[in-house]
Amino acid sequence: MKTRPLLWTAACLLLASCHAGMATADPSEAKSGPVPADRRAAAPDLAGDSLDGKPLRLSDYRGKVVVINAWASWCGPCRAEAPELDAAQKHLAAEGVQVLGLNTDTEPVNGRSFQHDHHLTYPSFSDPSGRKVLTFPRGSVPQGVPFTVVVDARGRMANVHTGPVTERDVRDLVRPLVRS
């Protein structure tokens, strides 16, 4: 029965791999949590194709609160949060909130399969090279997935959340930014 501890260790390492790259090059620069309005940096104007091959641009959603979630199909926590993000999109759309995914799979076909299998109704950027992630200001987002960035209606980064989110987390993250 010596294989059980080895299997357990392997499973734990696999699950932890989603977070293995969470540290930035300079850990003192890593930020997580809300950003005061007077200190918000402009979010990069992400642009490119969605996983469905349609043009997608962050600035097209100016005036809305945008929740950008970076994910990969192989990431266990990303799989767990996908239905939560989809529920958040469905429930918060009427309040001017838009969820966008940022798929970091090196093979876009894996991202498309994930999107289809999870019945995701929000679009996701395809970022197989990781170049879109690198356009965020240095140290503002983790290097691993999942992470979520909330962009205010003026296109500024208002919050960064490291790790998986639930629908309730998304509601809490956007609550201070939506019109009452």
GUNU-245642 format. One record per residue: z, x, y of N, C-alpha, C, O in turn; chain; residue number from 1. Coordinates in Angstrom, 3 decimals. Each point is the difference from the previous one (the first is absolute). Layout:
// residues N
       nzz       nxx       nyy      cazz      caxx      cayy       czz       cxx       cyy       ozz       oxx       oyy  chain    n
         Z         X         Y         Z         X         Y         Z         X         Y         Z         X         Y      A  NUM
...
//
This chain:
// residues 180
       nzz       nxx       nyy      cazz      caxx      cayy       czz       cxx       cyy       ozz       oxx       oyy  chain    n
     0.000     0.812    -1.209     0.000    -0.812     1.209     0.000     0.848     1.264     0.343    -0.501     1.070      A    1
    -0.712     1.748    -1.165    -0.050     0.856     1.169    -1.156    -0.360     0.917    -0.029     0.438     1.150      A    2
    -0.922    -1.223    -1.629    -1.144    -0.368     0.836     0.369    -1.023     1.061    -0.639    -0.044     1.051      A    3
     1.642    -0.771    -1.293     0.388    -1.003     0.989     0.418     0.613     1.332    -0.473    -0.451     1.043      A    4
     1.345     1.467    -1.036     0.334     0.620     1.284    -1.233     0.589     0.684    -0.111    -0.046     1.226      A    5
    -0.807     0.595    -2.005    -1.217     0.548     0.592    -0.867    -1.101     0.590    -0.548     0.158     1.091      A    6
     0.422    -1.269    -1.803    -0.773    -1.128     0.522     0.647    -0.567     1.257    -0.692    -0.325     0.965      A    7
     1.999     0.208    -0.973     0.720    -0.507     1.164    -0.221     0.913     1.205    -0.257    -0.470     1.109      A    8
     0.358     1.766    -1.337    -0.214     0.975     1.073    -1.421    -0.096     0.525    -0.210     0.029     1.213      A    9
    -0.761    -0.143    -2.094    -1.406    -0.110     0.415    -0.222    -1.264     0.817    -0.704     0.025     1.010      A   10
     1.303    -1.133    -1.442    -0.150    -1.260     0.738     0.604     0.109     1.395    -0.592    -0.464     0.975      A   11
     1.761     1.072    -0.879     0.640     0.171     1.308    -0.846     0.881     0.916    -0.143    -0.287     1.189      A   12
    -0.415     1.355    -1.744    -0.848     0.880     0.807    -1.245    -0.720     0.484    -0.432     0.207     1.134      A   13
    -0.150    -1.047    -1.974    -1.180    -0.761     0.392     0.318    -0.948     1.149    -0.749    -0.078     0.974      A   14
     1.852    -0.635    -1.087     0.389    -0.916     1.073     0.325     0.745     1.286    -0.330    -0.469     1.090      A   15
     0.959     1.599    -1.206     0.358     0.780     1.183    -1.209     0.637     0.655     0.055     0.369     1.174      A   16
    -1.150    -0.233    -1.914    -1.170     0.677     0.548    -0.574    -0.720     1.217    -0.636     0.634     0.842      A   17
     0.844    -1.917    -0.735    -0.486    -0.725     1.168     0.663     0.516     1.264    -0.604    -0.003     1.073      A   18
     1.835     0.442    -1.201     0.748     0.463     1.162     0.042     1.516     0.106     0.609     0.535     0.927      A   19
    -1.237     0.155    -1.848     0.114     1.455    -0.034    -0.505     0.655     1.268     0.495     1.060     0.385      A   20
    -1.467    -1.665     0.270    -0.551     0.607     1.198     0.533    -0.614     1.272    -0.648     0.098     1.042      A   21
     1.786    -0.719    -1.091     0.495    -0.719     1.169     0.413     0.907     1.147    -0.026    -0.445     1.147      A   22
     0.395     1.662    -1.389     0.421     0.875     1.091    -1.207     0.481     0.782    -1.068     0.220    -0.570      A   23
     1.236    -0.056     1.870    -1.064     0.543     0.818     0.124     1.512     0.014     0.960     0.561    -0.528      A   24
    -1.936     0.093     1.136     0.023     1.460     0.056     1.266     0.486     0.695     0.552     1.037    -0.368      A   25
    -0.101    -1.763     1.347     1.224     0.332     0.719     0.924    -1.206    -0.102    -0.155    -0.955     0.761      A   26
     1.129     0.978    -1.700     0.849    -1.171    -0.220     0.696    -0.502     1.258     0.328    -1.184     0.078      A   27
    -0.093     2.039     0.904     0.669    -0.455     1.216    -0.888    -0.944     0.801     0.486    -0.717     0.875      A   28
    -1.806     0.713    -1.173    -0.920    -0.874     0.712    -0.168    -1.358    -0.664    -0.519    -0.924     0.627      A   29
     0.940     0.776    -1.874    -0.183    -1.251    -0.713     0.764    -1.110     0.703     1.179     0.150     0.321      A   30
    -1.852    -1.252    -0.090     0.601    -1.122     0.707    -0.094    -1.240    -0.884    -0.988    -0.198    -0.706      A   31
     2.010    -0.618     0.754    -0.011    -1.265    -0.697     0.843    -0.963     0.813     1.057     0.364     0.513      A   32
    -1.529    -1.591    -0.401     0.732    -1.007     0.740    -0.716    -0.412     1.261    -1.120     0.438     0.265      A   33
     1.776    -1.294     0.523    -0.636    -0.517     1.213    -0.153     1.077     1.075     0.796     0.936     0.085      A   34
    -1.830    -1.093     0.724    -0.260     0.910     1.112     0.180    -0.805     1.287    -0.640    -1.040     0.158      A   35
     1.493     1.491     0.767     0.163    -0.722     1.268    -1.345    -0.136     0.720    -0.835     0.902    -0.061      A   36
     0.633    -2.019     0.734    -1.289    -0.298     0.642    -0.468     1.115     0.930    -1.197     0.278     0.066      A   37
     2.110     0.361     0.648    -0.399     1.036     0.950    -0.330     1.338    -0.669    -0.403     0.945     0.678      A   38
     0.573    -0.857    -2.008    -0.272     1.262    -0.714    -1.064    -0.161    -1.076    -0.192     0.898    -0.820      A   39
    -0.495    -2.020     0.815    -0.995    -0.258    -1.037    -1.293     0.763     0.259    -0.538    -0.012     1.107      A   40
     0.060     0.668    -2.143    -1.278     0.697     0.058    -1.112    -0.960    -0.419     0.223    -0.921    -0.786      A   41
    -1.395     1.145     1.310    -1.157    -0.804    -0.399    -0.285     0.241    -1.479     0.023     1.132    -0.484      A   42
    -0.288    -2.211    -0.203    -0.411     0.125    -1.399    -1.438     0.483    -0.019    -0.781    -0.365     0.879      A   43
     0.414     1.175    -1.856    -1.402     0.421    -0.075    -0.876    -1.221    -0.255     0.400    -0.920    -0.714      A   44
    -1.587     0.917     1.296    -0.906    -1.123    -0.219    -0.718     0.197    -1.329    -1.141     0.458    -0.056      A   45
     1.841    -0.817    -1.003    -0.578     0.131    -1.329    -1.291    -0.787    -0.070    -0.061    -1.147     0.445      A   46
    -0.958     1.749    -0.995    -1.294    -0.664    -0.129    -0.684     0.508    -1.256     0.172     1.154    -0.393      A   47
    -0.934    -2.011    -0.220    -0.741     0.377    -1.200    -0.310    -1.232    -0.811    -0.022    -1.118     0.514      A   48
    -0.212     1.338    -1.764    -0.304    -1.110    -0.894     1.245    -0.487    -0.702     0.908     0.769    -0.314      A   49
    -0.889    -2.068     0.078     1.059    -0.571    -0.828    -0.348     0.289    -1.452    -1.091     0.487    -0.295      A   50
     2.001    -0.781    -0.597    -0.280     0.170    -1.420    -1.161    -0.886    -0.445    -0.650     0.282    -1.006      A   51
     0.392    -1.356     1.761    -1.115    -0.895    -0.298    -1.304     0.467     0.621    -1.029    -0.660    -0.144      A   52
     1.065     1.805     0.842    -1.203     0.536     0.616    -0.334    -0.579     1.362    -1.078     0.258     0.534      A   53
     1.984    -1.032     0.033    -0.230    -0.596     1.317     0.611     0.887     1.078     1.011     0.660    -0.240      A   54
    -1.619    -0.640     1.432     0.586     0.796     1.087     1.390    -0.525     0.358     0.235    -1.208     0.040      A   55
     0.672     2.139     0.218     1.378    -0.352     0.332     0.468     0.951     1.093    -0.179     1.213    -0.101      A   56
     0.782    -1.776     1.148     0.469     0.828     1.121     1.321    -0.576     0.513     0.100    -1.197     0.270      A   57
     0.904     2.054    -0.138     1.308    -0.439     0.468    -0.081    -0.653     1.378     0.643    -1.024     0.231      A   58
    -1.414     1.590     0.680    -0.054    -0.545     1.368    -0.567    -1.412     0.053     0.191    -0.691     1.001      A   59
    -0.877     0.242    -2.038    -0.481    -1.387    -0.041     1.158    -0.991    -0.075    -0.192    -1.196     0.222      A   60
     1.379     1.678    -0.530     1.181    -0.863    -0.116     0.926     0.129     1.206     1.135    -0.474    -0.036      A   61
    -1.610     1.109     1.098     0.818     0.139     1.222     0.421    -1.391     0.449    -0.796    -0.939    -0.038      A   62
     2.038     0.808     0.458     0.562    -1.296     0.362     0.824    -0.599    -1.134     0.751    -0.953     0.209      A   63
    -0.889     1.505    -1.395     0.800    -0.419    -1.150     0.957     1.124    -0.366    -0.228     1.161     0.341      A   64
     1.285    -1.513    -1.028     0.873     0.990    -0.605    -0.638     0.334    -1.342    -0.293    -0.891    -0.797      A   65
     0.080     2.183     0.553    -0.675     0.418    -1.223     0.967     0.798    -0.869     0.683     0.907     0.475      A   66
    -0.639    -1.260    -1.742     0.821     0.687    -0.987    -0.962     0.803    -0.872    -0.778    -0.571    -0.765      A   67
     0.835     1.902     0.885    -0.868     0.873    -0.789     0.829     0.566    -1.143     1.007     0.672     0.220      A   68
    -1.441    -0.952    -1.436     0.726     0.472    -1.174    -0.864     0.987    -0.769    -1.081    -0.351    -0.473      A   69
     1.559     1.593     0.348    -0.703     1.023    -0.775     0.429    -0.104    -1.456     1.191    -0.056    -0.304      A   70
    -2.170     0.030    -0.592     0.276    -0.206    -1.412    -1.024     0.708    -0.877    -1.025     0.484     0.479      A   71
     1.326    -0.434    -1.772    -0.922     0.504    -1.015     0.201    -0.819    -1.265     1.108    -0.454    -0.286      A   72
    -2.171     0.270    -0.462     0.076    -0.847    -1.197     0.915     0.563    -1.080     0.545    -0.763    -0.798      A   73
    -0.365     2.067     0.753     0.813     0.645    -1.031     1.493    -0.002     0.321     0.810     0.407    -0.832      A   74
    -0.442    -0.856     2.015     1.381     0.064     0.486     0.771    -1.261    -0.405    -0.344    -1.107     0.415      A   75
     1.390     1.287    -1.229     0.811    -1.134    -0.456     0.589    -0.832     1.129    -0.149    -1.222    -0.018      A   76
     0.818     1.834     1.008     0.534    -0.787     1.107    -1.094    -0.728     0.795     0.239    -1.084     0.531      A   77
    -1.436     1.676    -0.448    -1.115    -0.653     0.687    -0.407    -1.259    -0.756    -0.328    -1.019     0.609      A   78
     0.350     1.092    -1.928    -0.332    -1.165    -0.819     1.033    -1.120     0.209    -0.352    -1.178     0.059      A   79
     1.598     1.557     0.048     1.064    -0.990     0.187    -0.077    -0.669     1.362     0.294    -1.189     0.122      A   80
    -0.688     1.940     0.906     0.003    -0.565     1.349    -1.270    -0.785     0.337     0.004    -0.770     0.961      A   81
    -1.074     0.938    -1.711    -1.274    -0.655     0.320     0.127    -1.526     0.142    -0.479    -0.548     0.993      A   82
     1.106    -0.158    -1.949     0.128    -1.451     0.169     0.893    -0.375     1.190    -0.188    -1.050     0.614      A   83
     1.144     1.900    -0.298     0.893    -0.241     1.148    -0.797     0.087     1.312     0.168    -0.827     0.896      A   84
    -1.028     1.834    -0.803    -0.829     0.158     1.196    -0.988    -1.151     0.128    -0.250    -0.489     1.102      A   85
    -0.313     0.055    -2.227    -0.932    -1.120     0.045     0.709    -1.275     0.456    -0.548    -0.770     0.788      A   86
     1.754     0.551    -1.280     0.782    -1.173     0.434     0.315     0.100     1.490    -0.063    -0.998     0.717      A   87
     0.400     2.197    -0.252     0.276     0.185     1.429    -1.239    -0.335     0.826     0.101    -0.653     1.039      A   88
    -1.271     1.101    -1.504    -1.240    -0.311     0.732    -0.198    -1.513     0.090    -0.299    -0.531     1.069      A   89
     0.462    -0.141    -2.171    -0.201    -1.454    -0.024     0.991    -0.730     0.899    -0.367    -0.957     0.682      A   90
     1.624     1.405    -0.678     1.027    -0.709     0.761     0.071     0.392     1.469     0.507    -0.771     0.814      A   91
    -0.998     1.939    -0.462     0.141     0.478     1.378    -1.299    -0.042     0.807     0.020     0.263     1.202      A   92
    -1.121    -0.581    -1.827    -1.293    -0.028     0.708     0.041    -0.931     1.204    -0.546     0.325     1.054      A   93
     1.185    -1.474    -1.199     0.066    -0.967     1.096     0.802     0.515     1.194    -0.117    -0.526     1.106      A   94
     0.935     1.561    -1.336     0.790     0.593     1.084    -0.694     1.205     0.629     0.596     0.718     0.802      A   95
    -1.858    -0.501    -1.170    -0.742     1.109     0.589     0.235     1.330    -0.683    -0.086     1.048     0.639      A   96
     0.384    -1.076    -1.941     0.237     1.227    -0.762    -1.155     0.184    -0.978    -0.441    -0.952    -0.643      A   97
    -0.040     2.183     0.541    -1.055     0.337    -0.951     0.452     1.179    -0.847     0.425     1.025     0.533      A   98
    -0.515    -1.168    -1.849     0.284     1.099    -0.918    -1.321     0.693    -0.315    -1.005    -0.651    -0.284      A   99
     1.022     1.981     0.337    -1.138     0.819    -0.414     0.512     1.035    -0.991     1.065     0.584     0.202      A  100
    -1.806    -0.361    -1.255     0.352     1.041    -0.945    -0.729     1.292     0.347    -1.027    -0.008     0.678      A  101
     1.574     1.097    -1.152    -0.616     1.315     0.142     0.055     0.628    -1.389     0.994     0.623    -0.376      A  102
    -2.087    -0.798    -0.384    -0.036     0.449    -1.382    -0.330     1.480    -0.078    -1.030     0.444     0.506      A  103
     1.911     0.314    -1.144    -0.148     1.451    -0.073    -0.517     0.484    -1.352     0.014     1.202    -0.265      A  104
    -0.467    -2.112    -0.590    -0.566     0.409    -1.285    -1.216     0.894     0.222    -0.803    -0.252     0.898      A  105
     0.671     1.283    -1.707    -1.165     0.878     0.124    -1.267    -0.678    -0.516    -1.106     0.392     0.370      A  106
     1.258    -1.383    -1.203    -1.132    -0.779    -0.504     0.102    -1.427     0.542     0.856    -0.760    -0.453      A  107
    -1.707     0.376     1.413     0.080    -1.353     0.575    -0.054    -1.122    -1.032     0.559    -1.070     0.236      A  108
    -1.215     1.287    -1.367    -0.071    -1.033    -1.025     1.397    -0.379    -0.488     0.242    -1.159    -0.334      A  109
     0.677     2.121     0.291     1.378    -0.298    -0.414     0.685    -0.899     1.024     0.738    -0.913    -0.370      A  110
    -0.976     1.165     1.643     0.551    -0.841     1.059    -0.568    -1.408    -0.048     0.728    -0.978     0.169      A  111
    -2.047     0.877    -0.403    -0.627    -1.326    -0.095     0.566    -0.785    -1.182     0.254    -1.200     0.113      A  112
    -0.058     1.874    -1.245     0.579    -0.676    -1.175     1.418    -0.479     0.297     0.370    -1.121    -0.349      A  113
     0.424     1.982     1.000     1.370    -0.352     0.376    -0.006    -1.226     0.909     0.762    -0.943    -0.210      A  114
    -1.633     0.965     1.227    -0.102    -1.117     0.950    -0.367    -1.289    -0.734     0.574    -1.054     0.273      A  115
    -1.516     1.133    -1.191    -0.428    -1.168    -0.768     1.105    -0.483    -0.937     0.299    -1.193    -0.048      A  116
     0.305     2.120    -0.695     1.035    -0.359    -0.973     1.221    -0.641     0.656     0.646    -0.863    -0.595      A  117
    -0.328     1.286     1.830     1.164    -0.542     0.711    -0.370    -1.146     0.942     0.858    -0.515     0.717      A  118
    -2.127     0.116    -0.718    -0.487    -1.125     0.816     0.373     0.173     1.471     0.433    -0.951     0.651      A  119
    -0.601     2.165    -0.132     0.374     0.272     1.387    -0.988    -0.648     0.952    -1.214     0.144    -0.149      A  120
     1.746    -0.858     1.125    -0.842    -0.725     0.956    -0.200     0.765     1.301    -0.790    -0.419     0.846      A  121
     1.489     1.526    -0.676    -0.170     0.805     1.206    -0.906     1.192    -0.319    -0.023     0.469    -1.138      A  122
    -0.723     0.025     2.133    -0.897     1.126    -0.254     0.743     1.328    -0.042     1.078     0.151     0.575      A  123
    -1.679     0.797    -1.267     0.549     1.351    -0.078    -1.087     1.010     0.335    -1.132    -0.098    -0.474      A  124
     1.503     1.071     1.303    -0.877     1.135     0.244    -0.096     0.813    -1.280     0.959     0.078    -0.769      A  125
    -2.100     0.518     0.547    -0.158     0.960    -1.076     0.155     1.384     0.617    -0.739     0.359     0.917      A  126
     1.697     0.420    -1.416     0.262     1.329     0.554     0.144     1.026    -1.129     1.060     0.607    -0.160      A  127
    -2.143    -0.413    -0.633     0.108     0.905    -1.139     0.233     1.463     0.388     0.541     0.767    -0.796      A  128
    -0.935    -0.379     1.983     0.179     1.393     0.423     1.327     0.227     0.709     0.399     1.145     0.210      A  129
     0.295    -2.227     0.164     1.266     0.120     0.721    -0.171     0.280     1.483     0.985     0.260     0.691      A  130
    -2.197    -0.305    -0.191    -0.248     0.316     1.418     0.594    -1.037     0.949     0.454     0.351     1.089      A  131
    -0.451    -1.605    -1.481     0.564    -1.026     0.879     1.514     0.190     0.156     0.541    -0.149     1.096      A  132
     0.124     0.476    -2.188     1.445     0.250     0.068     0.272     1.158     0.961     0.979    -0.023     0.745      A  133
    -1.842     1.028    -0.766     0.204     1.180     0.846    -0.225    -0.272     1.487     0.336     0.843     0.831      A  134
    -0.898    -2.003    -0.480    -0.210    -0.303     1.425     1.257    -0.521     0.686     0.040    -0.090     1.227      A  135
     0.986    -0.256    -2.001     1.261    -0.420     0.609     0.637     1.219     0.664    -0.174     1.122    -0.475      A  136
     0.912    -1.331     1.574     0.650     1.146     0.655     0.837     0.800    -0.990     0.668    -0.562    -0.868      A  137
    -0.715     1.871     1.012     0.697     0.911    -0.912     1.480    -0.376    -0.137     0.711    -0.180     0.989      A  138
    -0.279     0.071    -2.230     1.393    -0.292    -0.285     0.387    -1.458     0.147     1.166    -0.346    -0.191      A  139
    -2.123    -0.525     0.528     0.367    -1.405     0.223    -0.008    -0.830    -1.272     0.639    -1.051    -0.054      A  140
    -1.351     1.506    -0.971    -0.048    -0.734    -1.262     0.255     0.962    -1.146    -0.273     1.194     0.122      A  141
     0.791    -1.698    -1.229     0.221     0.838    -1.175    -1.328     0.481    -0.582    -1.058    -0.551     0.308      A  142
     1.120     1.556    -1.131    -1.201     0.496    -0.659    -0.259    -0.701    -1.329    -1.077     0.161    -0.573      A  143
     2.028    -0.929     0.074    -0.163    -0.699    -1.271    -0.046    -1.501     0.209     0.280    -0.494     1.092      A  144
    -0.632    -0.222    -2.139    -0.057    -1.454     0.059     1.097    -0.579    -0.885     0.441     0.645    -0.951      A  145
    -0.007    -1.839     1.257    -0.461    -0.870     1.073     0.753     0.258     1.306     1.132     0.483     0.012      A  146
    -1.804    -0.822     1.073     0.657    -0.071     1.302    -0.690    -1.083     0.809    -1.146    -0.363    -0.265      A  147
     1.861    -0.144     1.252    -0.502    -1.099     0.821     0.201     0.339     1.462     1.069     0.458     0.405      A  148
    -2.104    -0.688     0.380     0.049     0.193     1.448    -0.250    -1.351     0.647    -0.956    -0.695    -0.345      A  149
     1.821     0.326     1.288    -0.199    -1.233     0.753    -0.541     0.390     1.368     0.588     0.813     0.713      A  150
    -1.724    -1.413    -0.363    -0.666     0.272     1.266     0.176    -1.228     0.892    -0.299    -1.122    -0.408      A  151
     0.792     1.348     1.635     0.215    -1.137     0.895    -1.329    -0.540     0.536    -1.054     0.586    -0.245      A  152
     1.106    -1.688     0.969    -1.207    -0.669     0.501    -0.797     0.872     0.969    -1.175    -0.267     0.249      A  153
     1.803     1.302     0.295    -0.694     0.917     0.925    -0.580     1.212    -0.727    -0.562     0.892     0.635      A  154
     0.694    -0.854    -1.966    -0.579     1.086    -0.778     0.878     1.229    -0.116    -0.499     1.099    -0.242      A  155
     1.811    -1.270     0.413     0.932     1.130    -0.065     0.870    -0.100    -1.248     0.325    -1.093    -0.463      A  156
     0.042     2.245    -0.068     0.835     0.048    -1.200     1.430    -0.406     0.349     0.700     0.711     0.721      A  157
    -0.276    -1.862    -1.242     1.301    -0.570     0.350     1.064     0.221    -1.072     1.194    -0.081     0.285      A  158
    -1.620     0.356    -1.509     0.960     0.182    -1.082    -0.683     0.708    -1.159    -1.185    -0.211    -0.255      A  159
     1.932     1.044    -0.438    -0.483     0.656    -1.212     1.054    -0.229    -1.075     1.188     0.237     0.215      A  160
    -1.637    -0.696    -1.363     0.899    -0.262    -1.122    -0.461     0.858    -1.172    -1.151    -0.093    -0.426      A  161
     2.032     0.916    -0.088    -0.296     0.852    -1.142     0.398    -0.716    -1.276     1.100    -0.545    -0.094      A  162
    -1.986     0.543    -0.885     0.283    -0.631    -1.280    -0.552    -1.412    -0.058    -0.636    -0.467     0.945      A  163
     0.881    -0.210    -2.056    -0.541    -1.346    -0.181     0.674    -1.021     0.909     1.135     0.181     0.440      A  164
    -1.876    -1.269    -0.171     0.521    -1.090     0.830    -0.059    -1.310    -0.777    -0.787    -0.163    -0.932      A  165
     1.639    -0.753     1.343    -0.028    -1.373    -0.495    -0.524    -0.881     1.129    -0.141     0.451     1.136      A  166
    -0.142    -1.693    -1.455    -0.424    -0.931     1.053     1.084    -0.097     1.070    -0.301    -0.035     1.193      A  167
     1.556    -0.008    -1.619     1.107    -0.079     0.968     0.027     1.242     0.896     0.235    -0.116     1.203      A  168
    -0.472     1.300    -1.772    -0.070     1.220     0.805    -1.087    -0.118     1.060     0.215     0.343     1.162      A  169
    -1.381    -0.828    -1.570    -1.105    -0.143     0.956     0.386    -0.963     1.113    -0.249     0.277     1.173      A  170
     0.850    -1.395    -1.528     0.451    -0.954     1.022     0.974     0.664     0.973    -0.098    -0.192     1.212      A  171
     1.041     0.977    -1.751     0.976     0.683     0.853    -0.665     1.047     0.894     0.400     0.186     1.149      A  172
    -1.412     0.495    -1.678    -0.686     1.029     0.768    -0.816    -0.582     1.157    -0.089     0.603     1.070      A  173
    -0.499    -1.766    -1.291    -0.870    -0.582     1.041     0.728    -0.948     0.941    -0.490    -0.284     1.093      A  174
     1.648    -0.205    -1.502     0.724    -1.004     0.784     0.153     0.371     1.476    -0.244    -0.851     0.855      A  175
     0.637     2.085    -0.517     0.158     0.322     1.423    -1.321     0.055     0.774     0.008     0.078     1.229      A  176
    -1.129    -0.117    -1.930    -1.288     0.199     0.656    -0.847    -1.259     0.128    -0.933    -0.036     0.802      A  177
     1.244    -0.989    -1.577    -0.816    -1.214     0.053     0.431    -0.873     1.156     1.158    -0.014     0.415      A  178
    -2.141    -0.714     0.085     0.281    -0.918     1.108     0.903    -1.121    -0.477    -0.206    -0.560    -1.077      A  179
     1.194     0.240     1.873     0.928    -1.076    -0.382    -0.530    -1.339     0.420     0.645    -1.021    -0.237      A  180
//
